[in-house]
Amino acid sequence: MLDEALIASSLAARGIVPDAKQRYAIAALAALPGPAIGDTQPPYQGVYCHGLPGRGKSLVVDTVFELADCRKRRLHFHEFLREMNQRLVNEPRGDDRLGSVSKQWLGGIELLCFDEFHVHDIADALLMGRFLDTAIRLGTRIMLTSNYAPDGLLSDPEFHERFVPTIEQIKRHFRVIHFDGARDYRFGGEAHPSPRFFSPLDAAAGNALRDLFLRHESSGALEATKVSAAGRPLIARAVGAAILWADFEALCVANRSHLDYLDLAERWQGFIVDNVHTGWLRKPHTLQRLVWLVDILYDRKRALFIASDQPIHAALRSLEGAHDLSRTLSRLAEMESRAYRNTLDEALDQPTSTGTDH
């Protein structure tokens, strides 16, 4: 069991004084990494933290996770789905391939953290249901953050009833905590001294992006270059060791999946998304791809720069048609602030690597 005072101290170092609900969550989370046997074992196997974006869910959970001294793993939900599906492809046929793969995946993990847990698709729902069954049976401790209460998972009325048994499992084995604070911590922060988002799409924006690219790249080519995204071609405007500069049309209007963005985020520290014509965002599939892109870059703490025909926040606030759009707005607010710690800025203090195979 972790010391709650140590957790509070770590949060205070980041300027966070926990409110009543966050303190309740800290107490529940602190008990999770404790012994799996004996009287000190908590009467629950996981903690499910849910609420509106920016209420401190990830901050509290990640702080506890960092302090936990056990065999642990934290990952974004998209990354988990990719790994599971890759394993399923190679798993021999059998009566319970999902259960077998889940058990293999969980081997050696005592504490598991899922950030931004969600279920919108019936195939993902079936996979997650069997996975959670296996994790509960194995005694794996689990931390989840989500924008959705358990009853709001897989809200599609055509499929929701099929996920109800898993929802009941979560309610039975997890301490469910609603982060209901009024404040979104990601808004109102001090702006980064160097602009992150540019509009309109004029010569000034183009020059700013060029200067930004050259400031971080000593040898990047300012010319169109073909790269691969999860095996599919993508024409970039410029490619360096640290930054990928590409048009929004190639990144999000084209038919892509979260697998493409996971692949790109593993290879570059910063991303310039250029020529965003916000009218494209009225297409639900295009908007959903932007949500995926922002989620994955934020989770990996990558730097994001956007050039659009009108301010991106204003354009997104007027839209519907994608899951988790409010979270995207919240994360974009943090990504353009001074408080956002990203790997591109950190890389400036390190020697540049030129051996990456793009």
BELZIKA-V55825 format. One record per residue. N is the residue number from 0. PSI is psi in whole degrees, 0 to 359 (999 if undefined). Layout:
n:N psi:PSI
n:N psi:PSI
This chain:
n:0 psi:135
n:1 psi:155
n:2 psi:118
n:3 psi:327
n:4 psi:325
n:5 psi:320
n:6 psi:313
n:7 psi:321
n:8 psi:319
n:9 psi:321
n:10 psi:320
n:11 psi:326
n:12 psi:340
n:13 psi:10
n:14 psi:19
n:15 psi:123
n:16 psi:110
n:17 psi:139
n:18 psi:183
n:19 psi:316
n:20 psi:323
n:21 psi:323
n:22 psi:322
n:23 psi:318
n:24 psi:319
n:25 psi:317
n:26 psi:317
n:27 psi:318
n:28 psi:323
n:29 psi:332
n:30 psi:341
n:31 psi:314
n:32 psi:4
n:33 psi:186
n:34 psi:148
n:35 psi:355
n:36 psi:165
n:37 psi:177
n:38 psi:341
n:39 psi:356
n:40 psi:128
n:41 psi:155
n:42 psi:26
n:43 psi:160
n:44 psi:345
n:45 psi:168
n:46 psi:127
n:47 psi:105
n:48 psi:121
n:49 psi:160
n:50 psi:180
n:51 psi:160
n:52 psi:150
n:53 psi:14
n:54 psi:8
n:55 psi:10
n:56 psi:304
n:57 psi:322
n:58 psi:313
n:59 psi:312
n:60 psi:316
n:61 psi:324
n:62 psi:314
n:63 psi:316
n:64 psi:316
n:65 psi:325
n:66 psi:342
n:67 psi:130
n:68 psi:82
n:69 psi:177
n:70 psi:116
n:71 psi:162
n:72 psi:138
n:73 psi:136
n:74 psi:160
n:75 psi:151
n:76 psi:321
n:77 psi:319
n:78 psi:320
n:79 psi:313
n:80 psi:321
n:81 psi:314
n:82 psi:317
n:83 psi:317
n:84 psi:326
n:85 psi:320
n:86 psi:322
n:87 psi:325
n:88 psi:324
n:89 psi:357
n:90 psi:129
n:91 psi:153
n:92 psi:143
n:93 psi:179
n:94 psi:332
n:95 psi:68
n:96 psi:320
n:97 psi:317
n:98 psi:319
n:99 psi:313
n:100 psi:321
n:101 psi:317
n:102 psi:318
n:103 psi:315
n:104 psi:322
n:105 psi:352
n:106 psi:123
n:107 psi:355
n:108 psi:123
n:109 psi:327
n:110 psi:125
n:111 psi:135
n:112 psi:121
n:113 psi:123
n:114 psi:139
n:115 psi:53
n:116 psi:131
n:117 psi:157
n:118 psi:108
n:119 psi:345
n:120 psi:138
n:121 psi:326
n:122 psi:317
n:123 psi:324
n:124 psi:316
n:125 psi:319
n:126 psi:312
n:127 psi:324
n:128 psi:313
n:129 psi:324
n:130 psi:313
n:131 psi:322
n:132 psi:314
n:133 psi:316
n:134 psi:319
n:135 psi:317
n:136 psi:324
n:137 psi:347
n:138 psi:16
n:139 psi:133
n:140 psi:139
n:141 psi:134
n:142 psi:130
n:143 psi:141
n:144 psi:145
n:145 psi:151
n:146 psi:357
n:147 psi:137
n:148 psi:156
n:149 psi:318
n:150 psi:345
n:151 psi:359
n:152 psi:144
n:153 psi:64
n:154 psi:346
n:155 psi:118
n:156 psi:338
n:157 psi:332
n:158 psi:349
n:159 psi:316
n:160 psi:331
n:161 psi:342
n:162 psi:354
n:163 psi:320
n:164 psi:323
n:165 psi:320
n:166 psi:318
n:167 psi:325
n:168 psi:316
n:169 psi:315
n:170 psi:327
n:171 psi:323
n:172 psi:353
n:173 psi:148
n:174 psi:113
n:175 psi:123
n:176 psi:125
n:177 psi:115
n:178 psi:101
n:179 psi:22
n:180 psi:152
n:181 psi:339
n:182 psi:135
n:183 psi:110
n:184 psi:341
n:185 psi:341
n:186 psi:151
n:187 psi:5
n:188 psi:165
n:189 psi:133
n:190 psi:147
n:191 psi:141
n:192 psi:333
n:193 psi:123
n:194 psi:144
n:195 psi:324
n:196 psi:138
n:197 psi:141
n:198 psi:152
n:199 psi:187
n:200 psi:78
n:201 psi:185
n:202 psi:324
n:203 psi:317
n:204 psi:317
n:205 psi:317
n:206 psi:321
n:207 psi:319
n:208 psi:320
n:209 psi:314
n:210 psi:321
n:211 psi:314
n:212 psi:312
n:213 psi:335
n:214 psi:329
n:215 psi:344
n:216 psi:120
n:217 psi:341
n:218 psi:14
n:219 psi:147
n:220 psi:123
n:221 psi:64
n:222 psi:156
n:223 psi:134
n:224 psi:136
n:225 psi:128
n:226 psi:172
n:227 psi:138
n:228 psi:103
n:229 psi:40
n:230 psi:357
n:231 psi:142
n:232 psi:146
n:233 psi:125
n:234 psi:115
n:235 psi:152
n:236 psi:326
n:237 psi:149
n:238 psi:129
n:239 psi:187
n:240 psi:330
n:241 psi:333
n:242 psi:137
n:243 psi:127
n:244 psi:114
n:245 psi:156
n:246 psi:148
n:247 psi:325
n:248 psi:319
n:249 psi:328
n:250 psi:319
n:251 psi:334
n:252 psi:321
n:253 psi:158
n:254 psi:103
n:255 psi:167
n:256 psi:176
n:257 psi:338
n:258 psi:323
n:259 psi:315
n:260 psi:325
n:261 psi:317
n:262 psi:313
n:263 psi:318
n:264 psi:338
n:265 psi:348
n:266 psi:340
n:267 psi:151
n:268 psi:338
n:269 psi:150
n:270 psi:126
n:271 psi:117
n:272 psi:108
n:273 psi:160
n:274 psi:50
n:275 psi:105
n:276 psi:108
n:277 psi:345
n:278 psi:331
n:279 psi:332
n:280 psi:349
n:281 psi:349
n:282 psi:118
n:283 psi:319
n:284 psi:322
n:285 psi:316
n:286 psi:319
n:287 psi:324
n:288 psi:323
n:289 psi:319
n:290 psi:313
n:291 psi:314
n:292 psi:312
n:293 psi:317
n:294 psi:312
n:295 psi:319
n:296 psi:322
n:297 psi:315
n:298 psi:323
n:299 psi:2
n:300 psi:46
n:301 psi:153
n:302 psi:142
n:303 psi:131
n:304 psi:134
n:305 psi:133
n:306 psi:121
n:307 psi:162
n:308 psi:339
n:309 psi:160
n:310 psi:131
n:311 psi:323
n:312 psi:314
n:313 psi:320
n:314 psi:319
n:315 psi:326
n:316 psi:335
n:317 psi:4
n:318 psi:158
n:319 psi:172
n:320 psi:4
n:321 psi:147
n:322 psi:140
n:323 psi:28
n:324 psi:325
n:325 psi:326
n:326 psi:323
n:327 psi:314
n:328 psi:317
n:329 psi:316
n:330 psi:322
n:331 psi:322
n:332 psi:318
n:333 psi:323
n:334 psi:341
n:335 psi:11
n:336 psi:163
n:337 psi:331
n:338 psi:342
n:339 psi:114
n:340 psi:119
n:341 psi:159
n:342 psi:339
n:343 psi:314
n:344 psi:320
n:345 psi:326
n:346 psi:340
n:347 psi:334
n:348 psi:3
n:349 psi:157
n:350 psi:141
n:351 psi:131
n:352 psi:134
n:353 psi:9
n:354 psi:7
n:355 psi:132
n:356 psi:105
n:357 psi:999
